Amino acid sequence: MGWVGRLFDARDTLARMLLLDLSGVGYLVFGAHAGRSPTTTQWILALVAFAVALVCHRRALVNLVAQAALLAVAIQLVDDTTINQVGASWALLELAMRADRPRIIWLAAGLLAAVDLTDSIGEEFRRFLSGVFGLTVEVGVPLLLGLVIRTTRELGRQAEERAAAEQRRRESESRAARADERSAIARELHDVVAHHVASMVLRVGVARHVLTELDPRVGEVFDDVHGTGAAALADLRRLVAVLRDPDGVRGDAALTAIEPAALPAALGAAVDRARQAGVTVEADIDPAVGSLDAVRGLAVLRLTQEALTNVAKHVGTSARARLAVSVVDGAVHWEVRDDGRGRVPAAVPPGGGHGITGMRERVEVLGGRLDVGPTGAGWRVRTVLPAAASTASAGAPVPRADSAVPHETELA
């Protein structure tokens, strides 16, 4: 019944009435009338019926009453009442589809039946009986079709409501499941990771005060470890706050982004930290990065931190690395490469890490693609982050490096 619902859509009532009127005009002009042309009275009644149908196309009850009255007049004045009969029957169909209360439909059907039977009053029984059976076509068919369409629409509406309710239920369950997962992760971060990080920061702080006579270089290392641990602990606490109450911290840009103007300094700090670890870093940072949006700015910073950390872990100290960040036509071109000639690095903890995976996911969310591969004796990591207006689509293509297995490690 889908096509029936579309054919009798409430928004197309005027179009249906116009087509009905055109059909009626065609019947009067080209139809057979026992060899006689329609009379003036027949034309007048037909034109009035056409006009009423158009004017009252949104008032089904008014249209039905008017068409029934015109039919009653036509029965008394003309021999061929087809036009007025079809107009009244169609008005009943429209009313059956759109009436607010079912009682109105049955009262309207009774009115039309009574008007139709006036043509058989005073006739012999057989003709009267024929008129009663004629009500099946004149009243029964439009009434039945209108009720069927009405029921189909109601069932469709109920199905849509059930589907919407089911969708809301699934979304609610999904939100509840995600909230439970976030709470579990937050507990683990707070009770395990943050606890150990806090313990390490505390121990380093104690060592700095207990070991008073230290080589200045060792003191710098202690200071760096203590500062790094304190910063990591602060980040963990903010992350736990996000996991436990995402809505409560949604307006805090420090949890999800970085101020654009602070990005050059943050990149410089990441380079300095790598240099303190012993890596020689040549940085070529476009000043235009200070005008990036906060989301892409944070991505550039995290990519830089992860890539330089990978150089220190996998290539080792005394390695040479080059960081290049530029903004071209709104797109961010980012690359870190190393020469692969540092001293043998310390062993990576068993089980590997997910640094490259996290970098790739971060880049893909912004519409780019991360390319990782060898270049000469070293490694290269690069990407292009599309302009902010086009991050919903795929980023500009970047030639892939030769296939190789990338470094993977956690961000220290």
PyMOL commands that set and color helices and strands:
alter all, ss='L'
color gray80, all
select helices_A, chain A and resi 2-7+10-30+40-55+60-77+82-98+102-117+125-210+216-244+247-249+253-256+260-276+287-291+294-315+355-365+388-390
alter helices_A, ss='H'
color red, helices_A
select strands_A, chain A and resi 280-285+320-328+331-338+371-375+378-385
alter strands_A, ss='S'
color yellow, strands_A
deselect
rebuild
show_as cartoon
